[in-house]
Amino acid sequence: MRIDVITIFPEYLEPLNVSLVGKARARGQLDVRVHNLRDWTHDRHNTVDDSPFGGGPGMVMKPEPWGEALDAVTAEAEEGERRPVLVVPTPSGLPFTQELAVELSERPWLVFTPARYEGIDRRVIEEYGDRFDVREVSIGDYVLAGGEAPVLVIVEAVARLLPGVLGNAESHRDDSFAPGAMADLLEGPVYTKPPVWREREVPEVLLSGHHGKVARFRRDEAFRRTTANRPDLIERCDPAALDKADRALLAELGWEELPDGRFGRSASAVEE
Ligand code: ADE
């Protein structure tokens, strides 16, 4: 996969040399190129921003440097296979989810345009929306000073899904939010040696070697954690994915089975 990042703070992307992403680059699985937006300015001050039309606070990133940068960086783009996805981090974008990470991991080329200030002149997004697939993406309901940290987040989430990047091909099967058996449940707690630490014992069932019981324990713990931290995921849970033991546990945790088989928080649970 090829990844281009155009930014006024190339040094902010240094962490892409470290750990999982850094190793994937060293192995040639990821071709990451970081570009300085100011290389495509032509004035003495390398200006990239200006005041907003219509007034208001803050500054807006000028379209000309972005246009020149994107033209240069994507000069080799062809229709079809090599068509890049333009990923624009913005708090006004679609929520970044595991599903979107999977979608992006299946594309050969991602181009990131992290902005500072109040964002990029809208015409840039329109211009490239006609040529590339554009995804405006928010990593959460909070406002950061710029899109560079979101780029680090998105690249890491995508890179670990690429074939051969994670050591153990199984290790994302049970991820929270991974499609499949544990769909839409948060992962439960994990333990390793020693079996007793500061008088705290690892749950006995995990030492039993009984695969069925271990799987049930993990699923119960996933339900406990999900009901506590993300009740919205339980409410959206496909009833067909719930077995008898799941239903019994949810009832025990104060959830009510609705006529369509889904679960809702009982009135008393919502008040708490
Ligand atoms: N830029 C500033 N805040 C952001 C957020 N929450 N997600 C993506 N890009 C951003």
Residues whose N, C-alpha, C, O or C-beta is under 5 A from the ligand:
A	BS01	ADE	P89 T90 P91 V137 S138 I139 G140 Y142 V143 L144 A145 G146 G147 P150
